[in-house]
Amino acid sequence: MSKTTEASSQSTSRSAKRSRGLRRSSMKSESSRPLELDEQLAINKHIQVAKERATWVPPKPQAWPKVKGWSSNQIVKATLEFDALVADLAAVKMPKFDAVELVRAERSKNDCE
Amino acid sequence: MHLVADSSIWIAALFAQEIWHVEASEFVRDVLAGLHQVAAPASVLTEVVCACARRCRQYGIDRNYAVEYGNKLRACPYIVWKTVDVNLAYEAAVCGRIHGLRGMDALVAATAFHYGVPLLASDNDFRVLEPALYVFNLREMPRGN
């Protein structure tokens, strides 16, 4: 009984080895396969884009403009007005939305137009 | 903190129904109080008011709310509205071509490069600008600055 089990396990390991070998050989043939022209062009394009991004130098930053600030009264007034505006609109029943999607939709509509 | 903010931030701040509203409205309050100074191309003002007005119209709300909001943003001295002239438009065009951005996104990105400041956006489309530009969203916003 034990001999049978041993034999069957040996045959299983042999078949596993064989299948692994086959898989390895198929992988080898996949990697050594010459690239199609469109594949090579796509890779070249990726490399070109990566090179352009890497070599692109952003323009020299300019100084931040001088700002004449608000008085504390003006700050309080502006904040209260903003809060009132938000509260007015919050009272309206409308579904939850994502501003990013809203902007994207606006932009795609503009692109179509 | 000096930074550039995308239009979606300003829109999210106005509507409580927006998923980023809490963070965005807190950010706008900070800007109104002068805790942050924000730059944006002037086209963002148009985009914000138009998107808010469309949203108002959709739900039968007076569209003047959107205009009023635009007036408040325009009047705030801590928001620098960068004029979109031919130089910025060209910088945006080059930046957009290199990074594969949409036209409006390219203007926002070009403004950030123009001042050399980080970019606040709730949109992952701007992440292509990294590492040339520091891009973050409202939840990644550095606190205590």
Interface residues (C-beta under 8 A of the other chain):
Chain A: E52 R53 W56 P58 P59 P61 Q62 W64 P65 V67 K68 G69 W70 I75 A78 T79 E81 F82 D83 L85 V86 D88 L89 A90 V92 K93 M94 P95 K96 F97 D98 A99 V100 L102 V103 R104 E106 R107
Chain B: H2 D6 S7 S8 I9 I11 A12 A13 L14 F15 A16 Q17 E18 I19 W20 A24 S25 V28 R29 L32 A33 G34 Q37 A39 E47 C50 A51 R54 R55 C56 Q58 Y59 I61 Y65 E68 Y69 K72 A75 C76 P77 Y78 V80 E91 C95 I98 H99 R102 G103 M104 F113 H114 Y115 G116 V117 S122 D123 A132 L133
